[in-house]
Each structure stands twice: as structure tokens, then as C-alpha cells.
Amino acid sequence: MASVSNDGNGLKRIQFVFNGQRKAVRLGKYSLKKAETICRHIEELAGSKLSGQPLDAATALWLAGVGDILHKRLAAAGLCEPREKLAAVTISRFTEQFIGGLVDAKPRTAVNLGQTRRVLLEFFGDCPMQSVTPEKVADFQKHLMGRFAEATYRRHLGRGRQLWRAAAKRKLFAGENPFSEVSTTVRGNRERRRFIPREVIEKCIAAAPDAQWRLIIALSRYGGLRCPSETLALTWDCINWEHNRIRVPSPKTENHAGKDCRIIPMFPELRKHLLDVFTESAPGVPWVITRYRHASVNLRTTFLKIIHRAGEKPWPKLFHNLRASRATELCEAYPAHVVADWLGHSEAIAQEHYLSTTDAHFERAIAEPENEPSSALKKAAQKAAQYGAKPDYTEPQGEDDAMQKTQYLLDNANTCESVHITTLPPTGFEPVYAD
């Protein structure tokens, strides 16, 4: 057992027994609460060393972030290995420790960082982090631009910036972050944006192998749920049959205040598929989708087979474009802030990543309006009828045209001579009244 000792003047030390010997780690001036936290981590370090078991994630992350002085004292007590010199901190070693020490991150976060780690090692090799310069990062960006779509390579650059920033906080390399000058903002790619019509998605639903897959497709296209995160997080207590509401848990945004879930209507297109799955569900099972929850299940691969079975051609970003298509539909009927609230994104994000211009927009624009046209359309029609079609430019007038116009004005001016020669009555227009 480790314990906190007070050396006076606010100075603390941790005393513990390790390998049969009584040892101590001086902390300096620490509050009692912080000293007790360090004490618990030291107990974990000593237990890990004695048992040969790996550290728990919290202690591993704490150890990676402690300052050099305390780390050196821990290493001197035999609780950890000495911290490597700056020149020896390689990309491979740091990224492995950083990703392994993530505590509260989503599983997908570790997967994404692992992908960026592989890309970094492919380009830079297992070199010291200190040797990566802004010039090398610029070459790395050009390399990524030749391999990936814009959104993908910008995400890799953003995660690279995150890794070097974390290493700088741990004082594992000196100088500025070499990724600080590259742009990592992810923009929507309109070339990969598609509007998926209802008739296409209904064919896919009909070709689905079971009720749960039909619901997965319907929730993405008609409910606007993110798949797989929100679809697989849905439980039966989220379904309010009486008031036709669905509470959608949102793992992607749950770390933001008030964004852990949202309420959407139980759209008519969803109710039938929810009832079908509910009828088949086993008692006591909380999840709505149960058959496709295992990590080895690839929903995208199965969805591709369903699309081919339906006789349709696959579109880019299979599930994302279903959600985007629903956002486009809803914006036709409801205010933008309502749609953003239902789908769990901001209006700016909708404009950048979701909304599309469809063929139906063009057809409706050129078709004869069924209702009374707007005032702007009325004015345009009246002006066109009054003046007729005119070219967009004015031809220069010739000399003959100018002379004809001048003569026309002169001829009309002659008819006004009678006005000038007519005399007025001597007493004016008013009648004369006797006094």
C-alpha cells in the first residue's frame, strides 16, 4: 500500500513498499487531493510491475502526460522505464502509446487514428517526431492529395496535427507543431453527393433479406439516422408509440451539452417497419436491431448486395447519401431550423454536406404553376406581354433613323403654332361682374 506523507511547508511525498524495499517518491508542493491521485497511480504502477500485467488505461494515460521531473523520479524508483530523449521519440512508438492510452474515446476514434498512423509511417517511416518539419508536412499533403479524396486527406492531416499537439504537451519534441500551417477543414464534396429517389429505396427495401434490414434502410432514408452509430444505439424504450415520437441517441454528439439525443417524428414511412421488427423481437431484448450488432458485420458490404439484387446501381457514400436525401426532402416542407433539430446538425452543416438540387426542383420550376403565381412572376409576365420579346442589346441608330425622328418631332411641333398666335380676352377668362 502506498501512502501520502507531509514533509511540511506543503511538500508531499509518496511512500510505498516495492520488491521488499521501502521507497519514496518526492512530489514537491502538491495539494492533498492531487497527491492522493498520484498515490493511486503509483500503487497501480507498482502492482503492474510486480504482476507483469499491463497498466490500466487511466494510469497509462496519466504516466504519458506527467512532467519530466516526476517521471524521472518514478523511473528512479523502478516504477517505469526512463523517458526517451527527444531524438528517440519515434512516430511508431508515440502513436502506439497514444492510441493505446485513449480512455473515453469512441471505438471508431481509435480506428481512425490507427489509419492515420499507417499513412504517416508509409510516408515518413519510423523517424523521430522531432525530424518532421513543415516542409516535409507540405510534401506529405501533396502525397495524400494524389491518393485520397479531399475530405479524407484533410482528416488525415487533422489527426496528424492532433498527434503532434499531444506529443508537444508531453514535451516529447521541441518547437512548433509542423502541421499547424496546413488546412484541415473538411468541406462537402458535391461530386459524391446523390439524391436517392423513393422508388429506388423502395426497391432496395423489397430486396432486403429480413425485417431488420428493411428497418435499417428505412431509418437511414426516411428517419435520417446516422448508420451504423445511431441505428444500432436505438432501443425499444426510445419508441413512443402513443405520441408517434422516436428518441434517437447520438453517440457522435453525446459529448456536447444537450446533444446526447434528439426527438424525431415517427414518420409514416417508418411505422410499418418498426411494427414488423417489434413483432419479431424477443422479450427482454432492449435493442431494436439485434442481428447485425457484432463488430465483424459489415453493413456496407451487405447493403451493396441488396442494391445489386434490387437492380440498381450503387451510389457513393451509401448511408450518408440516404440521410442527405431525407434532409433535402424535409427542407421542402419544413423550416430549416426544424429539419436541423430533427436530424441533429446545424443549418450550415446541412448546406455544406447534405442538401442537393434535384431534378424535381427543375421540373417544378419550368412547369406551369397550379396555383396563383407569385407577385414577382406576375410582374415578369405582365412586362413580357406589354413589351414583347426584346434582344438583350441595343443596335446603334443610323443617320437616316435620326433624321426621320427629328423631322417627326418638327412636324408635330408645327401643330402647336396656333397656341402662340391666339390672343386672350382683354378681361381674362373670368366673367365681368358689375359693382
N, C-alpha and C positions, 0 to 999 in steps of 0.2 A: 504493500500500500504506500502510496506517495502522500505527502502532507506539505502544507504551506507553513513556512516559518517566517517570523517577523524579525528582521535584524535591526529595527529601529530606523527612525527618520524616513519611514515609508519604504524602506528597502525590503524586498522579499526574496526568499529562496525556496526551492522545492527539494525536499529530502525524500529519498526512496532507497530501497534495497534492490540491488541488481547483481546477479551472479554471486550471491552470498556476501556482497560487499555493500556497505552503507555509502551512498553517494549523494551529492547535492548539485543542483544547477542554480546559480545565482541569476536572478531576474533583474535586479535594479529596482527602481521606483515603479511599482505597479499597484493598482487598486486591488483590494482583496478579491473582488469578483473576477477580475481578469486573471489574477494569479490562480484562483481555483479552476478556471477554464484550462489554463496551461497545465495545471496539475493533472487534470483528467486525461489530457492528450499524452503527457509523459507516462502515465500508467498504461495507456494503450501502446505506446512505443515499446516500453519495457516488456509487456506481455507478448507483443508480436515478435520481438527478438528472441525471447525465451522459448516460445512455442513454434516458431518457424512459420506462423500463419501470416498472410498478408494483412496490411493495415486496413481498418475500415475507411470508407470513402471520406468521412469528415476529417479524420486525423491526417490522412494523406494530403488532402487539400490544404489543411492548416500548415502542415510541415513545408509544403511547397511555397507558402506565402510568408513564412516568418523571415525576419531580418537576418542579415549575415552574422551578427554578433551572437544572437541567441542560437542560431543554427550551429555555429562553431562550438558553443558550449554543450549543446546536445550531442554533437559528434564526439567531443572530448570525453563525454560520459559513456560513450559506446551505444547510444540510443539510435544513431543513424549514421549513414556514410557521410564523409566530408563533402561539402558542396563543391561542385566542379568550378574550375576557373572559367572566366568568361569565354575564352577562346575555345574551350572544350564543350560548351553547351551547344549540342548539335540539334538540327531540326527534328531528326527522328526521335531523339531521347526526350526532348522537351514536349513535343506534341503527344507522344505516347503517355507521358506522365500527366499532362494537362487534361487530355480526354478521359483517361482513367480516373482522374480525381473529380470529375463532374458529379455533383451530388443531386441537385434539384432539377437538372436539365431534363428535357423530354428525350425519350429514346431516339427520336429522329434527329435531334441536335447532335448527338454523338455520331450517328451515321453520316450526317452531312460534313462534320468536321473530319471524319475519317476519309471521306472522299477528297476533301481539300488537302489533307496530309499526303495522300498518294500523289496528287497532282504536283504538290510542292517538291516532293522527293524525286519525281520523274524529271523535273526541270533543273532544280538546284543540286540534286544529290544530297547526301547526308553531310552537308557542310555546316560549319559553325554559324549560328544565327547572327553573330557579330559581322560576318563577312558579306551578308546580304545588304546591298546598297540600293538607293533609289534608282540608280541607272539599271541595275540588274532586275529590279521590280518592273521597270518600264519594258524591258525585253520580255519578261515573264507575261506581262499583259498582252503584248503582241502575239506571243505564243498561244495564249488562251483564245485570243480573237480568231485565230486560224483554226481552232478545234471546236469551239462551242458557240452556241447562240449567245446573244448579248446578255440576256438575263442570267444565264448560267455562269459566264466568266466573271460577271460583276459580283455574283455571290461568292465565288472562289476568292476574289480579291478582298471582299469584305471580311471573309473568315480569316484570310491571311493577316489583315490588319488587326483582327481580334487576337490572334495568337501572339503577334509581336507586342501588342499592347500588354497582354498578360505577362509576357516574359520581362518586359520593361518594369512592370510593377514589382516583380520579384527580383529586380536588379540583376538579371541574368545576361543583360547586354547593355552597353553604354551607347549614348547618342539618341537621336530621334527615330521614330518609327519609320522604316523605309517605305511603308505602304501609305503614309499619310498624304501623299500628293496624288494618288490615283483616285479616280471617281468610282465609287462603289454603289451608287444609287441604281436600284433596279427599276427599269421602266417597262411598261407593257409592250409586248410585241404584236403589233396588229397583223403581221403576216401569218401568225399562228392562231389568230382569233377566228372562230367559226360560230355561226348561229345554227343550232341543230333544230330543225323543224319538228313539230309534234308528230307528224306522220312517220318520220324516221325513228323517233324514240319509241313510238307505239309498236313498230315492227320489232325493235330490239326487245321490248318488254315481252312481246308474244313469243320471241325466240329464247327467252331466258329459261334455265333448267328447272327452277322452282320458285316458290312464292317469295323466299327471302331475296333471291337475286332480282326478282321483279320489283321488290320494295327498294332495294339498293339503287336501282336505276331511277325509280320514281322520286326517291328522296333527293337525288342529285339534280334531276331535271326539273321537277315541279316544286320541290321544297327548297332548293338552293343550298343544300347542306354540303359542307366540305367532306370529301371522301378520300381516305377512309376514316379520318380522325373523328369527325362529328357523327358520322353514320354508325360507327362501332361504339361510340360513347352513349348512344341513345338507349334508355331503359324504359320499361313499361310505366313506371311512375312518372315519366315525363309526358305521357299521353293523357290529356284531359278530354275524355270522350264527351262529357256533358256540355262543355263550353267550346268544343272544337278548337282547342289550342294545343300546341306542342312546345314544350320547353326543350331547347336544343343546347346541351352542354358544349362548350367550345374550348377544347384543350389548347388550341393555338393562342387564344387571347385571355386565358384564365388568369395570367399573372398581372393583367391590367385591372385596375379598380373598376368594378361593376361590369366587367366583360367576361365573366366566367360562364354566362349562358345568355340566351335570348329567347323571346317568345315569338312564335310564328303561327299564323292561322293553319288549321288543318284543311288545306286546300282540297276541293272535291276530288282532284286527281290522286290524292294520297289516301283518302279514307278507305277505299276498297282494298288497296294493297295492305294497309295496316290491319284491317279486319282479317284478311286471309292469313297473315302471319300470326296474328293473335290467336286465331282458331287452332293453329297447329302448334302453338307454343306449349312447352311442358310446364306444369305447375311449379312454382318456386324459383324459376329461372328469371333473373331480373333483366337480362339483355334482350333487346328486340332482335338483333342479328346475332345468331349463335353459331352457325355452321362455318363461318368464314373469319373467325377471330384469331386463328393461330398465325404466328409470325411467318410461317413458311408459305402461307396462302398469298398468292399474288393476284389481287383483284384486277389489275390492268390486263394481265395475260388472259384471264377468263373473259373479261369484257370484250377483248378483241375477238375471241372465238364467237361470242354472242353476236357481235356486229356482222361478222362474216356469215354466220348462219342466217341472219336476217336479210342477207343480200345487199348490204350497204357497204360503202367504202369507209374505212376508219378515218377519223379526223384527228388533227393534232390535239394534244393535251386533253385526253379523253374525258376525264371527270371535270376538269376545270372549265371546259367549254360548255358542259351541261349547266353548271352553276351560272356561268356568264350568260347563257341563253335565257335562263329564268330571270336574271336581273334585267335584261333587255325587255322581256315581256312585261314584267311588273311595272317598269318605268313608263310604259304606255298607258297604264290605268291608274297609277297611284303617284302621289308626290315623291320626289327624290328622297326626302328625309325619312319617309315611311319605309321605302324599299331598303334604304341603308340600314334602318333599325331591324328590319326582318332578316336581312342577310348577314348582318354583323360586320359591315365595313363602312368606311366613310364615303361621302359623295365623291370626294376627289379620287379615292381608290377605284370607285366604280367607273369613273370616266377614264382612268388610266388603264385599267386591267380587265374590265368586264363588258361595258356597253358596246354594242355593234350597230352598224347601219345595215338593215336587211333589205331584201328585195321587196318585201311588203311595204316598206316605207316609200320606195319609188312608185310602186303601183298605186298606193293610196294618194300620192302627191299628183300623179298625172291623170287619175280617174276623175270623172265628173262627180262633183260633190253631191251627196244625197241630201244634205241639209242646207240651210241658208249659208252662203259663203260669208267669210269674214269681211269686215269693212275694208281691209286692205285689198282683198281680192275684188270686191265690188268696185273700188276706185280704179283699179287697174283695168277691169273690163270696160268701165264707162269711158275711160280715156282712150282705150284702143278703139272702141266703137265710134267715138267722136272724131278722132283724127285719122283713123285708118292706120295701116302699116306704113311706117316710115323707115328709111335707112338710118343706120347708126352714125352717118356722117352727112355733111352738107356740101354739095357741089359748088364750086365757085361760079359766080354770075358773070355772064359775058357782057360785052359792051351793049349789044342790042337789047338785052333784057333790062339793063339800067336805063337806056333811053326810053323804052316803052313805059316803064314805071314813071319816069319823070314827066312824059307827055300826058299820061293818065292823071297825074296829080294836077298839072296845069289846066287841063280841060275841066276838071272838077272845080278848080279854083275860080274859073271864069263865071260859073253859075252863081257866085256869091256877090257879083258886082252890084246887083240890084239893092242889096242891103246898104251899100255905101252911098248910093245916089238918092235914096229915098229920104225926103225931109220929114221931120217930125212936126206935129201940130204946134203952133206957137204957144199954146197954153198947156201943152203936155197932154198926157193920157187921161188925167182926172177930169171929170166934168166940172164946169164952172158953176158956182153957186152964188146967187145974189146975196148981198148983205141984208 
